[in-house]
Structure formats: structure tokens, C-alpha cells
Amino acid sequence: MDGPTYAVRLRDLEQRIDELKEQIRRSHTRLSLLSDTILSGGGAGSRASIRFNNELSSAFRVTRVLIVLDGAVQYNKTDQSGALAEQTEIPIFNGSVPPGDHTLQVLVNLQGNGYGVFSYLRGYRFEVRSSHSFTAVEGKTMNLQAVAFEKGGVTTPLEERPAVRFVEKIVSGLSDASGQPAAAAGGK
């Protein structure tokens, strides 16, 4: 094969490769749009904004937080240094969810925290488990807080105090956690 024929065949091959790349890019875009449509349940979909709040007193130190949404782990952190305990609010999830029923499961491990005559508290270990079912509504945002708190009062035994409660707030429209409209899908 001579030089000019080789160059023509090479250019033809390059054009076909470029066309295949363009077809792959278009297929990828269609697949992404289809995936977003399916995950959001079709039309406008719904959103969920989930946060973990630590309202425990200094008598307890959070050593682990595990949060599972519909069987998928969204947050799992273990920390013995105390940095996790110092966080009063942790954002867990902020995104699209299919309209319908969902389950949020929370596991919080705690350690007693005391000094001086109360140093015995450091030997206490607690595990608090809780789950909450909620319904995501088409075209709305569910703001959900999992709050670690102490139930009872000063007469309540220490081992019965740690608990988790859930606070739901449905916001009209699809917005993020701050109440601002969510970014348009597909924008990167």
C-alpha cells in the first residue's frame, strides 16, 4: 500500500472512531437522564434532607454514628478522640429520593464522660438504636432530623437517658436543606 492510500484510510478510520465516540457520549447522556428519571420516580420526584443532631449533655461522649437510609449506609464514623462528640450537627444526606415510604435507621454508640469524683462514668458504654419510617411526597422536600438527646430528668438513671427522636418537616417544592431551590439536574 502506498503512502497516499494509507493516509486516506487512516483519516477514514479516525472519522469513524470520532463518530463512535460521539454515539457513546450521546448514549451516556440518555442513560444518565433515564437513570435520574427512574430514581426520582418519574416526574418532579421528591427530595430528602437528613441531618444528625447531638443534643446530649457533657455526661455522654458520642463515639460512633451509623445512619442507614433504605438499607444503604449513608454515614458511618467511629471516633474515640472526641471530635465526633464535639459536632452538634452532621449533614447526612441531601438528594433525590423516589416518592413513597422510606426507613431511616440510626445507631449511636456513647461513652460516659466524667472527671474527678465522677470519673467512673468513663467506664459506661451505651448503644442507642432507633428507626423511623417516613413518606417522601412527590414534588416536596422532606427535612428530617435524627436527634440524640437525654430523656427524663435528674432522677432518671443514667443508663435510661440516651435516646434518639426524629423531627420531620415537609417543605413545598424541591429545595435543599437551606430551603433554597435545588440545583437543576444534570448541572456539573
N, C-alpha and C positions, 0 to 999 in steps of 0.2 A: 504494500500500500504506500502510495507516495504522500508527501507532506501536505499538499492542499486537501486531499481527500480525508486524511487523518484529522486535520483541523476542523473540517466541516462536520465530521462525525462526532468529534469531541464537543463542538458547540451545540449540536443537536442533543447530545446526551446531557449536557449542562442545563439546557432548556427543560428537558423532561424532568430532571431532578428538581429544578425550581418549581415546576408545576406540581409535582408530588408534595413538596414542602408546603406549598400554598393550600393544597387539598387537606393535608394533615392539620394545618393551623385552623382552617375553617371547621373541620370535624371536631377539633378540640374545643373551639368556641361553642359550637352547637351542643356538645356533650356537657360543657360547664353550665350553659343556660338550662339544659334539660335537668341536670342534677340539682341546680338551685330550685327549679320549679317543683321537682318531686319532694325535696327536703322541706320546702316551705308549704307543702300541701296544696299546691296549685296556685290559686290567685294571689292575693296580697300576703297570705301567710300570717304568721304571728311571731312575736319575739319574746325572749325571756332575758331578764337581767337578774342575776343571782349574786348575792353578797353574803359573806360570813362576818358577823359582828361579835366581838368579845366584850361582854359587859360584866365579867367576873371580877370579884374583888381581888386584892393582892394576896388573899389567903390561898389562891389557886394559880398555878402556872400552866399554861397550855403547852404541851409537849408534842402533840400531833393533831393534825386536822386532815380528815379524809372526807371528800364530798363526791358523791356519785349521782349523776343525773341519768335516769332511764338505763341503768346498768353500765354506763360509761364513766370512768373515773375522770372528774373534771379538776380535782385538786387533791394532792397527796403530799404533805410535807411533815417531816419529823424534825424536831429541833430541841436539843437539850440545853442549848446555850442561853435561852431566854428571849431571843429575838422574835420568835413567833408569838410569844406571850405579850410582847410589847405592842403588837399590831392590834389596833382596835377595830379596823375594818379591812377585809380582804376581798377584792373583787374575784369572783369565781367563774362566772360565765356571762357573756353578753352577746347574744346572737339569735339567729332564726331557729325556731322550733316548729315542728308540724302542729297545727291546731289539734286539740284533743287532750286526753289525760296523760299526765307525766308524774313520775315519782322522783323525789329528791331524798337521798339518804345521807345522813351526817354521822360521823364518828369523831369524837373529841376525846383525846387522852389528856389527863391532867395530873399534876403532881402538887401535893400540898406545899405551901410556901410559908415558912415561919422562921423567926430569929429569936435568939435569947431563950426565954423560958418556953417559947412556942416552937423551938427548933424540931421537936418531934413531928410536926406537921410535914416535914420533908419526906418522911417515911410513908406518907399516904399516897396511894395511886388510885386514880379514878378513870373509868371508861364510860362515857356517855354516848349512847346510840339513840338515834331518832330518825324517823322517816316522815315524809309529808307528801301527800298527793295533791296536785293542783291541775287546773284545766286551762290550757292556752286557748284563747279565743281568737278567731280569725280577724285579722286587721287590728289587733290590740297588742299592747306590751304588758307582760306580767313582770312586775318588780317584786322579787321575793328575797327576804332576808332570813337567814338562819342565825338566831341569836343565842349565844351561850350566856346563861345567866344563873343566878342563885335564887332558888325558890325558898319560900319560908322566911323565917326571921332569925333573930339571935338565939332563940331557944331551939331551933331546928338543928338536929345533929349534923355535923359537917358532912358526913357521907351521904346525906339525903338532899343536900343543897344543889349540887350541879345539875343543870338541865338545859335542854335546847327547846326554844319556841320558834315559831315561824310567823312572819308578818308578810301578808300579801297585799299588793296594791295593783289594781288593773288600771292602765293608762290608755286612753283612747288614742288610736293611731299607732304607727310603728315608730317608736323612738328609742334612743339609747338610754342608759341609766340616768343621765342628767336631765332627761325629758326633752332633749333636742331630737329633731327628726333624724332617723337613721340614714347613713350614707347609702347612696344608690348602689344597687347590686352591680357587680362587675367592675367597679372602680378599684384600681390598684394603686 
